[in-house]
Amino acid sequence: MRIAYLEDEVELAETVGGWLRNAGYQVESFKSGADCARAVENQRFDVCLLDWMVPDLSGAEVMARLKIKLKHAMPPVVFATGRDSEEDVVGILTAGADDYLIKPLSRPLLLARLQAVTRRWQGGPNASSTQHFGRLVVDYSRRQITLDGQLVVLTDRETDLALYLFQNVGRALSRELLIQVVWSLTPDIDTRTVDVHISALRRKLALSPEFGWRLVSIYRHGYRLERDTA
């Protein structure tokens, strides 16, 4: 069984990696969120073990990127992090994590949680994962969005961007972050590319106040998708 392990603390990564290898797992360690995401997108891993606060992309952003990039079922995700507030735990589990461990890590507990997660996934993930946003229904597993029951035709990149926006309703997202997560590139490309795709989504998904949504432009930063409560 292969594990993609994201942890930027070298000594901890070596220690935990040793625990996992001694337990029979194959482990590939990453210090960079972007490197971890690229590897999981292009190779087969059975589990992702992610720290939260790491360079490039955070663990949460790695998970979000994998959810929109992988056309088939992504591997289960376990977080191992020092962030221990109830809000953090609830938020990341709601966003799609399968389990959550708080540092300092316990070897027996980590191995038990990994075994439990892989057992739950042996039968395969759920066939569909959908959310309703008023007139819009977002099906993450099928990578489809319907408006008033009609399938909206989007390009692959528009789909990636839309899924990420709906995963982050109410959150301010910088253009640089969108480029890293959606385009899988370093943020040195023309950010007008993001603006063009945002404009297309506003039109195709009817993201306007009259239909209950606002895709807000944030000056010199990026965008935020929010419900219009006026």
C-alpha positions in Angstrom: 0.0 0.0 0.0 1.4 3.4 -1.1 1.1 6.5 1.0 1.7 10.1 -0.2 3.0 11.9 3.0 3.0 15.7 3.0 5.1 17.1 5.9 7.7 19.9 5.8 9.3 19.1 9.2 12.2 16.9 8.1 12.8 15.1 11.4 9.1 14.4 11.9 8.8 13.2 8.3 11.7 10.8 8.8 10.2 9.5 12.1 6.7 9.0 10.8 8.0 7.6 7.5 9.9 5.0 9.5 6.8 4.0 11.5 4.9 3.5 8.2 7.6 1.6 6.4 8.1 -0.7 9.4 4.3 -1.4 9.3 4.6 -2.5 5.7 3.6 0.7 3.9 5.4 2.2 0.9 5.9 5.9 1.6 6.8 8.9 -0.6 7.4 12.0 1.4 6.9 15.6 0.2 7.8 18.9 1.7 5.9 21.0 -0.9 2.1 20.9 -1.3 2.4 21.5 -5.0 4.8 18.6 -5.4 2.6 16.3 -3.4 -0.5 17.2 -5.5 1.3 16.7 -8.8 2.5 13.2 -7.7 -0.9 12.0 -6.6 -2.4 13.3 -9.8 0.1 11.3 -11.9 0.7 8.2 -9.8 -1.4 5.7 -7.9 -1.5 6.2 -4.1 -3.8 4.4 -1.7 -3.8 7.0 1.0 -2.8 10.7 1.4 -1.4 11.7 4.8 -1.3 15.5 4.8 0.0 18.2 7.2 -2.0 21.4 7.0 0.5 24.2 7.0 3.2 23.6 4.4 4.8 25.6 1.6 3.1 26.3 -1.7 -0.3 24.8 -1.2 -1.6 23.9 2.2 -2.8 20.4 2.9 -6.4 21.7 2.6 -5.6 23.2 -0.8 -3.9 20.0 -1.9 -7.1 18.0 -1.0 -9.3 20.5 -2.8 -7.1 20.4 -5.9 -7.1 16.6 -6.0 -10.9 16.6 -5.7 -11.3 18.7 -8.9 -8.3 17.2 -10.8 -8.8 13.5 -10.5 -11.4 12.3 -12.9 -11.8 9.0 -11.0 -12.0 8.3 -7.2 -9.2 10.0 -5.3 -7.5 8.2 -2.4 -8.7 8.7 1.1 -7.2 11.7 2.9 -6.0 11.7 6.6 -4.8 15.0 8.1 -2.0 15.0 10.7 -1.6 18.5 11.9 -1.1 20.8 14.9 -4.3 22.7 14.2 -6.6 21.4 16.9 -9.6 23.8 17.2 -13.0 22.3 16.8 -13.7 24.7 13.9 -10.6 23.4 12.0 -11.5 19.7 12.6 -15.1 20.2 11.6 -14.2 22.3 8.6 -11.7 19.9 7.1 -13.9 16.8 7.7 -16.8 18.6 6.0 -14.5 19.6 3.1 -13.9 15.9 2.4 -11.1 14.6 4.7 -11.6 11.0 5.9 -9.9 11.4 9.3 -8.0 13.9 11.4 -5.0 13.4 13.8 -3.6 16.1 16.0 0.1 16.4 16.7 2.1 15.1 18.5 1.4 11.9 16.7 1.1 8.5 18.4 2.4 5.6 16.3 -0.3 3.1 17.4 -3.1 5.6 16.9 -1.8 6.7 13.4 -1.5 3.1 12.2 -4.9 2.2 13.6 -6.5 5.2 11.9 -4.9 4.4 8.6 -6.1 0.8 8.8 -9.6 1.9 9.6 -9.7 4.4 6.7 -8.4 1.8 4.2 -10.9 -0.7 5.4 -13.8 1.8 4.8 -12.5 2.4 1.3 -12.0 -1.3 0.2 -15.6 -1.3 -1.1 -14.9 1.9 -3.1 -16.0 5.5 -2.5 -19.6 6.7 -2.8 -20.8 6.8 -6.4 -21.8 10.4 -6.2 -21.2 13.5 -4.2 -23.6 16.4 -4.9 -24.4 19.7 -3.4 -27.4 22.0 -4.1 -26.9 25.8 -4.5 -30.4 27.0 -5.3 -30.9 26.6 -9.0 -27.5 25.0 -9.3 -26.6 21.4 -8.5 -22.9 20.5 -8.4 -21.9 16.9 -8.8 -18.3 16.6 -7.8 -17.7 13.0 -8.7 -19.2 13.3 -12.2 -17.7 16.8 -12.6 -21.1 18.1 -13.8 -23.1 21.2 -12.9 -26.8 21.6 -13.8 -28.8 24.8 -13.9 -32.6 24.5 -13.5 -32.1 20.8 -14.3 -30.2 21.4 -17.5 -26.5 20.3 -17.8 -24.2 23.3 -18.2 -21.6 22.8 -20.9 -18.2 23.9 -19.5 -14.6 23.4 -20.6 -12.4 21.2 -18.4 -10.7 24.3 -17.0 -14.0 26.1 -16.4 -15.2 23.0 -14.6 -12.1 22.9 -12.4 -12.5 26.5 -11.5 -16.3 26.2 -10.8 -15.8 23.1 -8.5 -13.1 24.9 -6.5 -15.3 28.0 -6.1 -18.3 26.0 -4.9 -16.0 24.2 -2.4 -15.0 27.6 -1.0 -18.2 29.7 -1.0 -17.6 32.8 1.0 -13.8 32.6 1.0 -11.6 35.2 -0.7 -9.4 33.4 -3.3 -6.4 35.1 -4.8 -5.6 34.9 -8.5 -2.3 33.3 -7.6 -3.9 30.6 -5.5 -6.5 29.9 -8.3 -3.6 29.5 -10.8 -1.8 27.0 -8.5 -4.9 25.0 -7.7 -6.8 25.1 -10.9 -4.1 25.5 -13.5 -1.4 23.6 -11.6 1.1 26.2 -12.4 3.3 28.7 -10.5 1.7 32.1 -10.3 3.8 33.8 -13.0 1.4 33.4 -15.9 -0.9 36.2 -17.0 -3.6 36.5 -14.3 -6.0 37.8 -16.9 -6.5 34.1 -17.8 -8.3 33.8 -14.5 -10.4 36.8 -15.2 -11.5 35.5 -18.6 -12.7 32.2 -17.0 -14.4 34.0 -14.2 -16.4 36.0 -16.7 -17.4 32.9 -18.5 -18.7 31.2 -15.3 -20.7 34.3 -14.3 -22.5 34.0 -17.6 -22.9 30.3 -18.0 -23.9 29.6 -14.4 -26.0 32.7 -13.9 -23.9 33.9 -11.0 -25.6 37.2 -10.5 -27.6 38.9 -7.6 -31.0 38.4 -9.4 -30.4 34.6 -9.1 -29.1 34.7 -5.6 -25.3 34.7 -6.1 -22.4 37.1 -6.5 -19.0 36.3 -7.9 -17.3 39.3 -6.4 -14.1 40.8 -7.8 -11.7 41.8 -4.9 -9.5 44.7 -6.0 -5.9 43.6 -6.6 -6.5 40.2 -5.0 -8.9 37.8 -6.6 -12.5 36.6 -6.3 -15.1 35.4 -3.8 -18.3 33.4 -4.5 -21.0 34.4 -2.1 -24.8 34.2 -1.7 -26.6 37.4 -2.3 -28.9 38.0 0.7 -30.2 41.4 -0.3 
